[in-house]
Amino acid sequence: MVVKDPYISISYENFLVLDKKCTAFKEVFNDPSKMPVKVFIDLGERQLKELELIREISKVLQKKKEDDLAMAAKAAEDAEEERKREEKKKSEEAKAEETEEKKEE
């Protein structure tokens, strides 16, 4: 009885085919005069469409992330400018109060 290993996602027969192709690849990968060996089978049309969809979604999400980071940087810059304005306003008020106190003396 063959026990199915939950960590192996291919059948034993497919593993043997893959192992044979991998061995053939190792034999020719350093020789540019020989044709390269394909280890894995080509993806089907459905899988290629799904892969293309994943790539498109990834591009959209990457663009959104970049936009969000740019907005966050702009917001941080605006907050820093506002903080500087508030500091300047407080220092001017403090100077004005100091000047008033000197006039009263």
C-alpha positions in Angstrom: 0.0 0.0 0.0 1.3 3.4 -1.0 1.0 6.1 1.6 0.3 9.6 0.2 2.6 12.2 1.7 0.7 15.4 2.3 3.9 17.4 1.5 4.4 16.0 -2.0 2.1 17.5 -4.5 3.0 15.3 -7.5 2.6 11.6 -8.1 5.6 9.2 -7.9 5.5 8.7 -11.7 5.6 12.5 -12.3 8.4 12.8 -9.9 10.5 10.2 -11.8 9.9 12.1 -15.1 10.8 15.4 -13.4 14.0 13.8 -11.9 15.0 12.4 -15.2 14.6 15.8 -16.9 16.5 17.5 -14.1 19.4 15.1 -14.4 19.5 15.8 -18.2 19.4 19.5 -17.5 22.4 19.2 -15.1 24.3 17.4 -17.8 24.0 20.1 -20.5 23.5 23.3 -18.6 27.2 24.2 -18.7 27.6 23.4 -22.4 26.5 26.2 -24.7 26.8 23.9 -27.8 23.9 21.7 -26.6 20.2 22.6 -26.7 18.8 23.5 -23.3 16.6 20.9 -21.6 13.1 21.9 -20.4 12.7 20.6 -16.9 9.1 21.6 -16.4 6.1 21.3 -18.8 4.7 24.4 -20.4 1.8 26.1 -18.7 -1.6 25.6 -20.2 -3.6 28.5 -21.7 -5.8 28.8 -18.6 -2.8 29.0 -16.3 -1.1 31.6 -18.6 -4.3 33.7 -18.4 -4.4 33.4 -14.6 -0.7 34.3 -14.5 -1.3 37.4 -16.7 -4.3 38.4 -14.4 -2.1 38.1 -11.4 0.6 40.3 -13.0 -2.0 42.9 -13.9 -3.4 43.0 -10.4 0.1 43.2 -9.0 0.8 46.2 -11.2 -2.4 47.9 -10.0 -1.6 47.2 -6.4 2.0 48.4 -6.8 0.8 51.7 -8.3 -1.7 52.1 -5.5 1.0 51.5 -2.9 3.3 54.1 -4.6 0.4 56.6 -4.7 -0.4 56.0 -1.0 3.3 56.4 -0.1 3.4 59.7 -2.1 0.3 60.9 -0.3 1.7 60.0 3.1 5.0 61.8 2.3 3.0 64.9 1.2 0.9 64.8 4.3 4.1 64.5 6.5 5.6 67.4 4.6 2.5 69.5 5.1 2.3 68.6 8.8 6.0 69.7 9.2 5.3 73.0 7.5 2.3 73.6 9.7 4.3 72.8 12.8 7.0 75.3 11.7 4.3 77.9 11.1 2.9 77.3 14.6 6.3 77.5 16.2 7.0 80.8 14.4 3.6 82.2 15.4 4.2 81.2 19.1 7.7 82.7 19.0 6.3 85.9 17.5 3.6 86.0 20.2 6.2 85.4 22.9 8.4 88.3 21.5 5.3 90.5 21.4 4.5 89.7 25.0 8.1 90.3 26.0 8.1 93.7 24.2 4.8 94.6 26.0 6.3 93.7 29.4 9.3 95.9 28.7 7.1 98.8 27.7 5.1 98.4 30.9 8.2 98.6 33.0 
